[in-house]
Amino acid sequence: MPLTLTSSATDGMTVVRVDGVLDATTREQFADFLASVGPDLILDLSGVTFMDSRALGLIVHTWQTSLTDRKRFALIGVDYARSKVMWITGLADRLPLYDTLDDALEALG
């Protein structure tokens, strides 16, 4: 399945929907897309079918940059079965994960 990335604006946040595989073959496409969107970001990973450690590294880098720049960042729709690497590395306990867009928007105020 090819990687499809779309974005929309909601309450001053850029919401990026990710559909497909996030791995070494799609990392550059994902990185380029993230570089082109606004600083306050919600990544909707509900359409991810697989994620590897390289893609997770990019997500962590984006999150860390948002912290440094005092920007808002959240992940929604993260599924253990398709994103196990997040739990294996222990990052699921550190990253700002929310079940829904409304939950993330409320938390980020």
Backbone torsions as a table, in degrees:
resi	resn	phi	psi	omega
1	MET	NA	127.7	178.3
2	PRO	-70.5	159.6	178.6
3	LEU	-84.0	129.2	176.1
4	THR	-119.6	128.1	-179.3
5	LEU	-125.1	127.6	177.6
6	THR	-133.2	154.7	178.7
7	SER	-134.7	153.9	175.8
8	SER	-148.0	164.1	178.7
9	ALA	-108.0	134.0	178.2
10	THR	-144.0	121.3	177.0
11	ASP	49.8	44.0	178.1
12	GLY	77.5	5.5	179.8
13	MET	-111.7	147.9	169.7
14	THR	-93.2	124.6	177.9
15	VAL	-106.6	118.4	179.7
16	VAL	-105.9	120.0	176.9
17	ARG	-94.7	129.3	-178.8
18	VAL	-113.4	123.0	177.5
19	ASP	-125.2	124.0	177.3
20	GLY	119.3	-157.1	-174.9
21	VAL	-93.7	131.2	172.9
22	LEU	-108.9	101.4	-179.8
23	ASP	-149.4	-167.6	-177.5
24	ALA	-59.0	-30.2	-177.8
25	THR	-78.0	-20.1	-178.4
26	THR	-116.1	-1.2	-175.9
27	ARG	-58.2	-44.5	-178.1
28	GLU	-63.2	-43.0	177.2
29	GLN	-59.8	-44.4	179.3
30	PHE	-63.7	-45.4	180.0
31	ALA	-61.6	-44.8	179.5
32	ASP	-61.9	-41.1	-179.9
33	PHE	-66.1	-45.4	179.5
34	LEU	-61.3	-35.3	179.6
35	ALA	-67.7	-19.9	-175.9
36	SER	-95.8	-3.3	-177.4
37	VAL	-104.8	169.7	-177.1
38	GLY	-65.2	166.7	-174.5
39	PRO	-74.7	-31.6	178.0
40	ASP	-88.5	113.3	-162.7
41	LEU	-134.3	135.7	169.2
42	ILE	-120.4	123.6	176.5
43	LEU	-98.5	120.2	177.0
44	ASP	-94.6	105.4	-176.3
45	LEU	-99.8	15.9	-177.3
46	SER	-65.4	-20.7	179.8
47	GLY	-97.3	4.8	179.9
48	VAL	-74.1	129.5	179.2
49	THR	-96.7	-20.4	177.2
50	PHE	-164.2	143.2	175.6
51	MET	-135.0	133.0	176.2
52	ASP	-105.4	179.3	-175.2
53	SER	-67.5	-29.1	178.3
54	ARG	-66.7	-42.4	177.8
55	ALA	-66.6	-41.2	177.5
56	LEU	-61.3	-39.3	177.1
57	GLY	-59.0	-39.8	178.1
58	LEU	-66.5	-41.5	177.8
59	ILE	-63.1	-44.7	178.9
60	VAL	-62.3	-42.8	177.7
61	HIS	-59.9	-44.1	179.5
62	THR	-63.1	-42.1	177.8
63	TRP	-62.6	-47.4	-178.8
64	GLN	-62.6	-39.2	177.2
65	THR	-63.0	-40.7	179.4
66	SER	-63.8	-38.3	177.6
67	LEU	-64.0	-46.0	179.9
68	THR	-61.4	-40.8	-177.3
69	ASP	-87.8	4.3	-178.6
70	ARG	56.6	44.7	177.2
71	LYS	-107.9	164.3	-179.2
72	ARG	-92.1	142.0	-177.9
73	PHE	-151.1	138.9	176.5
74	ALA	-154.4	157.8	173.7
75	LEU	-118.3	136.7	176.0
76	ILE	-129.6	158.6	175.6
77	GLY	68.0	25.9	-178.7
78	VAL	-79.6	127.3	-177.6
79	ASP	-113.3	127.9	-178.3
80	TYR	-55.4	-46.6	-174.8
81	ALA	-60.3	-30.7	-177.4
82	ARG	-102.6	-8.7	-177.5
83	SER	-134.5	40.5	-176.0
84	LYS	-53.4	-33.1	-176.8
85	VAL	-57.4	-28.3	178.6
86	MET	-66.2	-37.2	179.7
87	TRP	-82.4	-38.6	-179.8
88	ILE	-59.6	-39.1	-179.1
89	THR	-83.1	-9.5	-177.6
90	GLY	83.4	1.4	-177.3
91	LEU	-74.0	-20.0	177.7
92	ALA	-61.7	-25.2	178.4
93	ASP	-83.7	-12.8	-176.6
94	ARG	-109.1	-35.4	-178.0
95	LEU	-70.9	150.3	179.2
96	PRO	-78.2	90.0	-177.8
97	LEU	-99.7	135.5	177.3
98	TYR	-135.3	151.9	-179.1
99	ASP	-72.3	-43.1	-173.6
100	THR	-129.9	166.0	176.0
101	LEU	-61.5	-43.4	179.6
102	ASP	-60.8	-41.1	178.0
103	ASP	-61.4	-44.5	-179.9
104	ALA	-65.6	-44.2	180.0
105	LEU	-62.7	-39.6	178.5
106	GLU	-64.9	-44.7	-178.8
107	ALA	-66.5	-35.7	-176.8
108	LEU	-84.4	-14.9	176.1
109	GLY	47.7	NA	NA
